[in-house]
Amino acid sequence: MTNTKINPHFGSNFEDFLAEEGILEHCTAIAIKRILLSQILEEMKAQQLSKKAMAAKMNMSCASLNRLFDASDTSLTLTTLISVATALGKKVHISLV
């Protein structure tokens, strides 16, 4: 007879695991921020905007903009997100599913 431990997460999905660990909301926030950053950087590249030019369009310092680009900092406000979108000539669409 083999001595094996039963995995309590066997058969559960990843979201269930993260919820059980108490980190689902944090991980979801980081994932959403990374997606937003990817979209922002892609649009900046399409418009050939440097971070310095983007900061100028948003009337903010480069240091403040760098905080925006920190994927681990999930404290992005709606006001900042709308400011980014406006600077890029875009709109923000948010929905709950």
NUMAR-206900 format. One record per residue: residue number from 1; residue in three letters; x, y, z of N, C-alpha, C in turn. Coordinates in Angstrom, 1 decimal. Layout:
N
<node num="NUM" residu="ala" n_px="X" n_py="Y" n_pz="Z" ca_px="X" ca_py="Y" ca_pz="Z" c_px="X" c_py="Y" c_pz="Z"/>
...
# end
This chain:
97
<node num="1" residu="met" n_px="0.9" n_py="-1.2" n_pz="0.0" ca_px="0.0" ca_py="0.0" ca_pz="0.0" c_px="0.9" c_py="1.2" c_pz="0.0"/>
<node num="2" residu="thr" n_px="0.6" n_py="2.2" n_pz="-0.9" ca_px="1.4" ca_py="3.4" ca_pz="-1.0" c_px="0.8" c_py="4.4" c_pz="0.0"/>
<node num="3" residu="asn" n_px="1.7" n_py="5.3" n_pz="0.4" ca_px="1.3" ca_py="6.3" ca_pz="1.4" c_px="1.2" c_py="7.6" c_pz="0.5"/>
<node num="4" residu="thr" n_px="0.0" n_py="7.9" n_pz="0.1" ca_px="-0.3" ca_py="9.1" ca_pz="-0.7" c_px="-1.2" c_py="10.1" c_pz="0.1"/>
<node num="5" residu="lys" n_px="-1.0" n_py="11.4" n_pz="-0.1" ca_px="-1.8" ca_py="12.4" ca_pz="0.5" c_px="-3.0" c_py="12.7" c_pz="-0.5"/>
<node num="6" residu="ile" n_px="-4.1" n_py="12.9" n_pz="0.0" ca_px="-5.2" ca_py="13.3" ca_pz="-0.8" c_px="-5.1" c_py="14.8" c_pz="-1.0"/>
<node num="7" residu="asn" n_px="-5.2" n_py="15.2" n_pz="-2.3" ca_px="-5.1" ca_py="16.6" ca_pz="-2.6" c_px="-6.5" c_py="17.2" c_pz="-2.4"/>
<node num="8" residu="pro" n_px="-6.7" n_py="18.1" n_pz="-1.5" ca_px="-8.0" ca_py="18.7" ca_pz="-1.3" c_px="-8.6" c_py="19.5" c_pz="-2.4"/>
<node num="9" residu="his" n_px="-7.7" n_py="19.9" n_pz="-3.4" ca_px="-8.1" ca_py="20.7" ca_pz="-4.5" c_px="-8.4" c_py="19.9" c_pz="-5.8"/>
<node num="10" residu="phe" n_px="-8.1" n_py="18.6" n_pz="-5.7" ca_px="-8.3" ca_py="17.7" ca_pz="-6.8" c_px="-9.8" c_py="17.7" c_pz="-7.3"/>
<node num="11" residu="gly" n_px="-9.9" n_py="18.0" n_pz="-8.6" ca_px="-11.3" ca_py="18.1" ca_pz="-9.1" c_px="-11.9" c_py="19.5" c_pz="-9.1"/>
<node num="12" residu="ser" n_px="-11.3" n_py="20.4" n_pz="-8.3" ca_px="-11.9" ca_py="21.8" ca_pz="-8.2" c_px="-11.3" c_py="22.6" c_pz="-9.4"/>
<node num="13" residu="asn" n_px="-11.9" n_py="23.7" n_pz="-9.6" ca_px="-11.3" ca_py="24.6" ca_pz="-10.7" c_px="-10.4" c_py="25.6" c_pz="-10.0"/>
<node num="14" residu="phe" n_px="-9.6" n_py="26.3" n_pz="-10.9" ca_px="-8.6" ca_py="27.2" ca_pz="-10.4" c_px="-9.2" c_py="28.4" c_pz="-9.6"/>
<node num="15" residu="glu" n_px="-10.4" n_py="28.9" n_pz="-10.0" ca_px="-11.0" ca_py="29.9" ca_pz="-9.3" c_px="-11.4" c_py="29.5" c_pz="-7.9"/>
<node num="16" residu="asp" n_px="-11.9" n_py="28.2" n_pz="-7.8" ca_px="-12.2" ca_py="27.7" ca_pz="-6.4" c_px="-11.0" c_py="27.6" c_pz="-5.6"/>
<node num="17" residu="phe" n_px="-9.9" n_py="27.2" n_pz="-6.1" ca_px="-8.6" ca_py="27.1" ca_pz="-5.4" c_px="-8.2" c_py="28.5" c_pz="-4.9"/>
<node num="18" residu="leu" n_px="-8.2" n_py="29.5" n_pz="-5.8" ca_px="-7.9" ca_py="30.9" ca_pz="-5.4" c_px="-8.8" c_py="31.4" c_pz="-4.3"/>
<node num="19" residu="ala" n_px="-10.1" n_py="31.1" n_pz="-4.4" ca_px="-11.0" ca_py="31.5" ca_pz="-3.4" c_px="-10.8" c_py="30.9" c_pz="-2.1"/>
<node num="20" residu="glu" n_px="-10.5" n_py="29.6" n_pz="-2.1" ca_px="-10.1" ca_py="28.9" ca_pz="-0.8" c_px="-8.9" c_py="29.4" c_pz="-0.2"/>
<node num="21" residu="glu" n_px="-7.9" n_py="29.9" n_pz="-1.0" ca_px="-6.7" ca_py="30.5" ca_pz="-0.5" c_px="-6.9" c_py="31.9" c_pz="-0.1"/>
<node num="22" residu="gly" n_px="-8.1" n_py="32.5" n_pz="-0.4" ca_px="-8.4" ca_py="33.9" ca_pz="0.0" c_px="-7.7" c_py="34.9" c_pz="-0.9"/>
<node num="23" residu="ile" n_px="-7.3" n_py="34.5" n_pz="-2.1" ca_px="-6.6" ca_py="35.5" ca_pz="-3.0" c_px="-7.3" c_py="35.6" c_pz="-4.3"/>
<node num="24" residu="leu" n_px="-8.5" n_py="35.2" n_pz="-4.5" ca_px="-9.2" ca_py="35.3" ca_pz="-5.8" c_px="-9.4" c_py="36.7" c_pz="-6.2"/>
<node num="25" residu="glu" n_px="-9.8" n_py="37.6" n_pz="-5.4" ca_px="-10.0" ca_py="39.0" ca_pz="-5.7" c_px="-8.7" c_py="39.7" c_pz="-6.1"/>
<node num="26" residu="his" n_px="-7.7" n_py="39.4" n_pz="-5.3" ca_px="-6.4" ca_py="40.1" ca_pz="-5.6" c_px="-5.8" c_py="39.6" c_pz="-7.0"/>
<node num="27" residu="cys" n_px="-5.9" n_py="38.3" n_pz="-7.2" ca_px="-5.4" ca_py="37.7" ca_pz="-8.5" c_px="-6.2" c_py="38.2" c_pz="-9.7"/>
<node num="28" residu="thr" n_px="-7.5" n_py="38.3" n_pz="-9.5" ca_px="-8.4" ca_py="38.8" ca_pz="-10.5" c_px="-8.1" c_py="40.3" c_pz="-10.8"/>
<node num="29" residu="ala" n_px="-7.8" n_py="41.1" n_pz="-9.8" ca_px="-7.5" ca_py="42.5" ca_pz="-10.0" c_px="-6.2" c_py="42.6" c_pz="-10.8"/>
<node num="30" residu="ile" n_px="-5.2" n_py="41.8" n_pz="-10.4" ca_px="-3.9" ca_py="41.9" ca_pz="-11.1" c_px="-4.1" c_py="41.5" c_pz="-12.6"/>
<node num="31" residu="ala" n_px="-4.9" n_py="40.4" n_pz="-12.8" ca_px="-5.1" ca_py="40.0" ca_pz="-14.2" c_px="-5.8" c_py="41.1" c_pz="-15.0"/>
<node num="32" residu="ile" n_px="-6.8" n_py="41.7" n_pz="-14.5" ca_px="-7.5" ca_py="42.8" ca_pz="-15.2" c_px="-6.6" c_py="44.0" c_pz="-15.5"/>
<node num="33" residu="lys" n_px="-5.7" n_py="44.3" n_pz="-14.5" ca_px="-4.8" ca_py="45.4" ca_pz="-14.7" c_px="-3.8" c_py="45.1" c_pz="-15.8"/>
<node num="34" residu="arg" n_px="-3.3" n_py="43.8" n_pz="-15.8" ca_px="-2.4" ca_py="43.5" ca_pz="-16.9" c_px="-3.0" c_py="43.5" c_pz="-18.3"/>
<node num="35" residu="ile" n_px="-4.3" n_py="43.1" n_pz="-18.3" ca_px="-5.0" ca_py="43.2" ca_pz="-19.6" c_px="-5.2" c_py="44.7" c_pz="-20.0"/>
<node num="36" residu="leu" n_px="-5.6" n_py="45.6" n_pz="-19.1" ca_px="-5.7" ca_py="47.0" ca_pz="-19.4" c_px="-4.3" c_py="47.6" c_pz="-19.8"/>
<node num="37" residu="leu" n_px="-3.3" n_py="47.2" n_pz="-19.1" ca_px="-2.0" ca_py="47.7" ca_pz="-19.5" c_px="-1.5" c_py="47.3" c_pz="-20.9"/>
<node num="38" residu="ser" n_px="-1.9" n_py="46.1" n_pz="-21.2" ca_px="-1.5" ca_py="45.5" ca_pz="-22.5" c_px="-2.3" c_py="46.4" c_pz="-23.6"/>
<node num="39" residu="gln" n_px="-3.6" n_py="46.6" n_pz="-23.3" ca_px="-4.3" ca_py="47.4" ca_pz="-24.3" c_px="-3.8" c_py="48.8" c_pz="-24.4"/>
<node num="40" residu="ile" n_px="-3.4" n_py="49.4" n_pz="-23.3" ca_px="-2.9" ca_py="50.8" ca_pz="-23.3" c_px="-1.6" c_py="50.9" c_pz="-24.0"/>
<node num="41" residu="leu" n_px="-0.7" n_py="49.9" n_pz="-23.7" ca_px="0.6" ca_py="49.9" ca_pz="-24.4" c_px="0.5" c_py="49.7" c_pz="-25.9"/>
<node num="42" residu="glu" n_px="-0.4" n_py="48.8" n_pz="-26.3" ca_px="-0.7" ca_py="48.5" ca_pz="-27.7" c_px="-1.1" c_py="49.8" c_pz="-28.4"/>
<node num="43" residu="glu" n_px="-2.1" n_py="50.5" n_pz="-27.8" ca_px="-2.6" ca_py="51.7" ca_pz="-28.4" c_px="-1.5" c_py="52.8" c_pz="-28.4"/>
<node num="44" residu="met" n_px="-0.7" n_py="52.9" n_pz="-27.4" ca_px="0.4" ca_py="53.9" ca_pz="-27.4" c_px="1.4" c_py="53.6" c_pz="-28.5"/>
<node num="45" residu="lys" n_px="1.7" n_py="52.3" n_pz="-28.7" ca_px="2.6" ca_py="51.9" ca_pz="-29.8" c_px="1.9" c_py="52.2" c_pz="-31.2"/>
<node num="46" residu="ala" n_px="0.7" n_py="52.0" n_pz="-31.3" ca_px="0.0" ca_py="52.3" ca_pz="-32.6" c_px="0.0" c_py="53.7" c_pz="-32.9"/>
<node num="47" residu="gln" n_px="-0.1" n_py="54.6" n_pz="-31.8" ca_px="0.0" ca_py="56.0" ca_pz="-32.0" c_px="1.4" c_py="56.6" c_pz="-31.9"/>
<node num="48" residu="gln" n_px="2.3" n_py="55.7" n_pz="-31.7" ca_px="3.7" ca_py="56.1" ca_pz="-31.6" c_px="3.9" c_py="57.1" c_pz="-30.5"/>
<node num="49" residu="leu" n_px="3.3" n_py="56.8" n_pz="-29.3" ca_px="3.4" ca_py="57.7" ca_pz="-28.1" c_px="4.4" c_py="57.1" c_pz="-27.1"/>
<node num="50" residu="ser" n_px="5.3" n_py="57.9" n_pz="-26.7" ca_px="6.3" ca_py="57.5" ca_pz="-25.7" c_px="5.6" c_py="57.7" c_pz="-24.3"/>
<node num="51" residu="lys" n_px="6.1" n_py="57.1" n_pz="-23.3" ca_px="5.6" ca_py="57.3" ca_pz="-22.0" c_px="5.6" c_py="58.8" c_pz="-21.6"/>
<node num="52" residu="lys" n_px="6.7" n_py="59.5" n_pz="-22.0" ca_px="6.8" ca_py="60.9" ca_pz="-21.7" c_px="5.7" c_py="61.7" c_pz="-22.4"/>
<node num="53" residu="ala" n_px="5.4" n_py="61.4" n_pz="-23.7" ca_px="4.4" ca_py="62.0" ca_pz="-24.4" c_px="3.0" c_py="61.7" c_pz="-23.8"/>
<node num="54" residu="met" n_px="2.8" n_py="60.5" n_pz="-23.4" ca_px="1.6" ca_py="60.1" ca_pz="-22.8" c_px="1.4" c_py="60.8" c_pz="-21.5"/>
<node num="55" residu="ala" n_px="2.4" n_py="61.0" n_pz="-20.7" ca_px="2.3" ca_py="61.7" ca_pz="-19.4" c_px="1.9" c_py="63.2" c_pz="-19.7"/>
<node num="56" residu="ala" n_px="2.5" n_py="63.7" n_pz="-20.7" ca_px="2.2" ca_py="65.1" ca_pz="-21.0" c_px="0.7" c_py="65.3" c_pz="-21.5"/>
<node num="57" residu="lys" n_px="0.3" n_py="64.3" n_pz="-22.3" ca_px="-1.1" ca_py="64.4" ca_pz="-22.7" c_px="-2.1" c_py="64.2" c_pz="-21.5"/>
<node num="58" residu="met" n_px="-1.7" n_py="63.5" n_pz="-20.5" ca_px="-2.5" ca_py="63.3" ca_pz="-19.3" c_px="-2.3" c_py="64.4" c_pz="-18.2"/>
<node num="59" residu="asn" n_px="-1.4" n_py="65.3" n_pz="-18.5" ca_px="-1.0" ca_py="66.3" ca_pz="-17.5" c_px="-0.6" c_py="65.7" c_pz="-16.2"/>
<node num="60" residu="met" n_px="0.3" n_py="64.7" n_pz="-16.3" ca_px="0.9" ca_py="64.1" ca_pz="-15.1" c_px="2.4" c_py="63.9" c_pz="-15.2"/>
<node num="61" residu="ser" n_px="3.0" n_py="63.6" n_pz="-14.1" ca_px="4.4" ca_py="63.4" ca_pz="-14.2" c_px="4.7" c_py="62.0" c_pz="-14.7"/>
<node num="62" residu="cys" n_px="6.0" n_py="61.8" n_pz="-15.2" ca_px="6.4" ca_py="60.5" ca_pz="-15.6" c_px="6.4" c_py="59.5" c_pz="-14.5"/>
<node num="63" residu="ala" n_px="6.7" n_py="60.0" n_pz="-13.3" ca_px="6.7" ca_py="59.1" ca_pz="-12.1" c_px="5.3" c_py="58.6" c_pz="-11.8"/>
<node num="64" residu="ser" n_px="4.3" n_py="59.5" n_pz="-12.0" ca_px="2.9" ca_py="59.1" ca_pz="-11.8" c_px="2.5" c_py="58.1" c_pz="-12.8"/>
<node num="65" residu="leu" n_px="2.9" n_py="58.3" n_pz="-14.1" ca_px="2.6" ca_py="57.4" ca_pz="-15.1" c_px="3.2" c_py="56.1" c_pz="-14.9"/>
<node num="66" residu="asn" n_px="4.4" n_py="56.1" n_pz="-14.4" ca_px="5.1" ca_py="54.8" ca_pz="-14.1" c_px="4.4" c_py="54.0" c_pz="-13.1"/>
<node num="67" residu="arg" n_px="3.7" n_py="54.6" n_pz="-12.1" ca_px="2.9" ca_py="53.9" ca_pz="-11.1" c_px="1.7" c_py="53.2" c_pz="-11.8"/>
<node num="68" residu="leu" n_px="1.2" n_py="53.9" n_pz="-12.8" ca_px="0.1" ca_py="53.4" ca_pz="-13.6" c_px="0.5" c_py="52.1" c_pz="-14.3"/>
<node num="69" residu="phe" n_px="1.8" n_py="52.1" n_pz="-14.8" ca_px="2.3" ca_py="50.9" ca_pz="-15.5" c_px="2.8" c_py="49.8" c_pz="-14.6"/>
<node num="70" residu="asp" n_px="2.7" n_py="50.0" n_pz="-13.3" ca_px="3.1" ca_py="48.9" ca_pz="-12.4" c_px="1.9" c_py="47.9" c_pz="-12.3"/>
<node num="71" residu="ala" n_px="2.1" n_py="46.7" n_pz="-12.9" ca_px="1.0" ca_py="45.7" ca_pz="-13.0" c_px="0.6" c_py="45.2" c_pz="-11.6"/>
<node num="72" residu="ser" n_px="1.5" n_py="45.3" n_pz="-10.7" ca_px="1.2" ca_py="44.7" ca_pz="-9.3" c_px="0.4" c_py="45.7" c_pz="-8.5"/>
<node num="73" residu="asp" n_px="0.4" n_py="47.0" n_pz="-8.9" ca_px="-0.4" ca_py="48.0" ca_pz="-8.2" c_px="-1.8" c_py="48.1" c_pz="-8.8"/>
<node num="74" residu="thr" n_px="-2.7" n_py="47.6" n_pz="-8.1" ca_px="-4.1" ca_py="47.5" ca_pz="-8.6" c_px="-5.0" c_py="48.7" c_pz="-8.1"/>
<node num="75" residu="ser" n_px="-4.4" n_py="49.7" n_pz="-7.6" ca_px="-5.1" ca_py="50.9" ca_pz="-7.1" c_px="-5.5" c_py="51.9" c_pz="-8.2"/>
<node num="76" residu="leu" n_px="-5.7" n_py="51.4" n_pz="-9.4" ca_px="-6.1" ca_py="52.3" ca_pz="-10.5" c_px="-7.5" c_py="52.8" c_pz="-10.3"/>
<node num="77" residu="thr" n_px="-7.6" n_py="54.1" n_pz="-10.3" ca_px="-9.0" ca_py="54.7" ca_pz="-10.2" c_px="-9.7" c_py="54.8" c_pz="-11.5"/>
<node num="78" residu="leu" n_px="-11.0" n_py="54.9" n_pz="-11.4" ca_px="-11.8" ca_py="55.1" ca_pz="-12.6" c_px="-11.4" c_py="56.5" c_pz="-13.3"/>
<node num="79" residu="thr" n_px="-11.1" n_py="57.5" n_pz="-12.5" ca_px="-10.7" ca_py="58.8" ca_pz="-13.0" c_px="-9.4" c_py="58.7" c_pz="-13.9"/>
<node num="80" residu="thr" n_px="-8.5" n_py="57.9" n_pz="-13.3" ca_px="-7.2" ca_py="57.7" ca_pz="-14.1" c_px="-7.4" c_py="56.9" c_pz="-15.3"/>
<node num="81" residu="leu" n_px="-8.2" n_py="55.9" n_pz="-15.2" ca_px="-8.5" ca_py="55.1" ca_pz="-16.4" c_px="-9.2" c_py="55.9" c_pz="-17.5"/>
<node num="82" residu="ile" n_px="-10.1" n_py="56.7" n_pz="-17.1" ca_px="-10.8" ca_py="57.6" ca_pz="-18.1" c_px="-9.9" c_py="58.6" c_pz="-18.7"/>
<node num="83" residu="ser" n_px="-9.0" n_py="59.1" n_pz="-17.9" ca_px="-8.0" ca_py="60.0" ca_pz="-18.3" c_px="-7.0" c_py="59.4" c_pz="-19.4"/>
<node num="84" residu="val" n_px="-6.6" n_py="58.1" n_pz="-19.1" ca_px="-5.8" ca_py="57.4" ca_pz="-20.1" c_px="-6.6" c_py="57.2" c_pz="-21.4"/>
<node num="85" residu="ala" n_px="-7.8" n_py="56.8" n_pz="-21.3" ca_px="-8.6" ca_py="56.5" ca_pz="-22.5" c_px="-8.8" c_py="57.8" c_pz="-23.3"/>
<node num="86" residu="thr" n_px="-9.1" n_py="58.9" n_pz="-22.6" ca_px="-9.2" ca_py="60.2" ca_pz="-23.3" c_px="-8.0" c_py="60.6" c_pz="-24.0"/>
<node num="87" residu="ala" n_px="-6.8" n_py="60.4" n_pz="-23.3" ca_px="-5.5" ca_py="60.8" ca_pz="-23.9" c_px="-5.3" c_py="60.0" c_pz="-25.2"/>
<node num="88" residu="leu" n_px="-5.8" n_py="58.8" n_pz="-25.2" ca_px="-5.6" ca_py="57.9" ca_pz="-26.4" c_px="-6.8" c_py="58.0" c_pz="-27.4"/>
<node num="89" residu="gly" n_px="-7.7" n_py="58.9" n_pz="-27.1" ca_px="-8.9" ca_py="59.1" ca_pz="-28.0" c_px="-9.8" c_py="57.9" c_pz="-27.9"/>
<node num="90" residu="lys" n_px="-9.9" n_py="57.2" n_pz="-26.8" ca_px="-10.7" ca_py="56.0" ca_pz="-26.6" c_px="-11.7" c_py="56.3" c_pz="-25.5"/>
<node num="91" residu="lys" n_px="-12.6" n_py="55.3" n_pz="-25.4" ca_px="-13.6" ca_py="55.3" ca_pz="-24.3" c_px="-13.5" c_py="54.1" c_pz="-23.5"/>
<node num="92" residu="val" n_px="-14.0" n_py="54.2" n_pz="-22.2" ca_px="-13.9" ca_py="53.0" ca_pz="-21.3" c_px="-15.3" c_py="52.4" c_pz="-21.3"/>
<node num="93" residu="his" n_px="-15.3" n_py="51.1" n_pz="-21.4" ca_px="-16.5" ca_py="50.3" ca_pz="-21.3" c_px="-16.3" c_py="49.3" c_pz="-20.2"/>
<node num="94" residu="ile" n_px="-17.1" n_py="49.3" n_pz="-19.1" ca_px="-17.0" ca_py="48.4" ca_pz="-18.0" c_px="-18.4" c_py="47.7" c_pz="-17.8"/>
<node num="95" residu="ser" n_px="-18.4" n_py="46.4" n_pz="-17.6" ca_px="-19.6" ca_py="45.7" ca_pz="-17.3" c_px="-19.4" c_py="44.6" c_pz="-16.3"/>
<node num="96" residu="leu" n_px="-20.4" n_py="44.2" n_pz="-15.6" ca_px="-20.4" ca_py="43.1" ca_pz="-14.7" c_px="-21.0" c_py="41.9" c_pz="-15.4"/>
<node num="97" residu="val" n_px="-20.4" n_py="40.8" n_pz="-15.3" ca_px="-20.9" ca_py="39.6" ca_pz="-16.0" c_px="-21.2" c_py="38.5" c_pz="-15.0"/>
# end
